Amino acid sequence: MLLVLENIFKKLNDESIRYIHWKSNEHLEAALNGDTDLDIMVHQDDYKRFIQIIQENGFSLYQSVGEQSYISISDYLLLDSESQKILHIHLHKGLMIGRKFYKEYLIPIEECYYNEAIFDSNYPVKIMNPAQEFVTLWLRYALKTTVLKYTLKRFRISKDFLRESQWLEQKIDKESLLNVIKDFDLDIEGELFDTFNEFISSNKSTSSTIRLIKKIRKMLKKHKTEHFTGLKYIYVRLKMIFRYILQCKLYMPVPYRRVNPNGGEIIALVGSDGAGKSTVLDSLGTSLKKKIDIYHQYLGSGDGRSSLLRAPMQFIKNILKTSKKTSSGEKSTEKNVTSFKELSPAKVIWALVLAFEKKNKLKRVWKAKARGMIVICDRYPQREVVGINDGPLLFSWINSTKKIKRSLAEWEMQVYKLAESYKPDILIKLIVEPEIAIMRKPHEDLNNIKQKTEIIKKINIPAKKIVVIDANKPLERVLENVYSEVSKIL
């Protein structure tokens, strides 16, 4: 059980807050270790205090996008630096269930849950009474699965439902099942117990499963809050798929899952070769994208994702660099400041295309932030040091006597000024000693690493918060420090 969750549940129990972990208690341990969601239902009168407690421990409200947002269901997330996992409390005011991504039933039986809540045998967490959880499990299944859908699945029940059901069946008997059905007071005709009893005794046969689905759907029809749900469900799924393609395949700043209703955050990482920047970026992105819409943007001039205009130029540049390295037998070095004082037509075109690309990328970064997404930037444009480390390349033309040269240099400089107005919420500098960096990246040039390390140390990229992290430490410590800093702003 993670420490932050241990502190929260201790506080909830000490203050006698009425809550329950209301489903999937078969794998509660995984949820308490941050591997799955915590599905918690809280009494209406204790709801505000519950939110105060989890917010005091670092959880923040995130909002599901579009039709996936429900009045009685909220999402609270925390990036935990201890486990380097994103923790998710799926918070419910009442029992709102139905299809995946489209909950169309609101069933008023939550008071029964709190009255019969028990503590888990291994953890100080209140969970649902096993008999109540068993009945609720199959209520959820029947409202997710129509008879048609069950038939199309070749009369097979989901393995997850079967596993949870078998775990719960070992903890209940007929009397407890009958009492729960009476307490729920949903079955006017009084036939639900017999239907459940047949369902269990027949080992969930096809005919008994169909009868259970029909009985539950008929019984709960009065609690349905939406009509034409089949068509609406298809619309919601298609919309999600469309948004997914825009974000994950076309790299557009379009959210499709969860966003911060108070606005997104821009996280920028800079560091020389050997500082572990790529590893940190991959780890952070992997953790966050499990629950939050993130927008990853490469703002450098190397082999990261580039525009259609620059991609062929980058390809040719890499070939030429490889050829030069092979013919000379030496390690290729990065361009330094002096190499851009004499600008060939090819270099000018490269600089203009790169600036145009960065301008478009910066606008997308800002749009993603405005839409509540978490933006992770690999590098960030700056104009404090020119000709290197993502700085302007046409700097030698800025005072040229020729108007066209001066105009091009001024236009390029405006792009880098734009980066200063689109300030990152946090800029993380990974600082590593050149001697350690060259051990990690032996194919790099030591002089280049020394030059870049000194530049990164002294440049002052405008940001709301700048954090310097010692990247000489082992990767586990570096990641822990990065997660700790990022979690403070989310």
Secondary structure by P-SEA (a helix, b strand, c coil): ccaaaaaaaaaaaaacccccccccccaaaaaaaccccccccccccaaaaaaaaaaaabbbbbbbccccccccbbbbbbbcccccbbbbbbcccccccccccccccccccaaaaaaacccccccccccccaaaaaaaaaaaaaaaccaaaaaaacccccaaaaaaaaaaaacccaaaaaaaaaaaccccccaaaaaaaaaaaacccaaaaaaaaaaaaaaacccccccaaaaaaaaaaaaaaaaaaaccccccccccccccccbbbbbbbbbccccaaaaaaaaaaaaaacccbbbbbbcccccccccccaaaaaaaaaaaaaaaaaaacbbbbcccccccccccaaaaaaaaaaaaaaaaaaaaaaaaaaabbbbbbcbbbbccccccccccccccccccccaaaaaaaaaaaaaaaaaaaacccbbbbbcccaaaaaaacccccaaaaaaaaaaaacccccccbbbbbcccccaaaaaaaaaaaaaaac
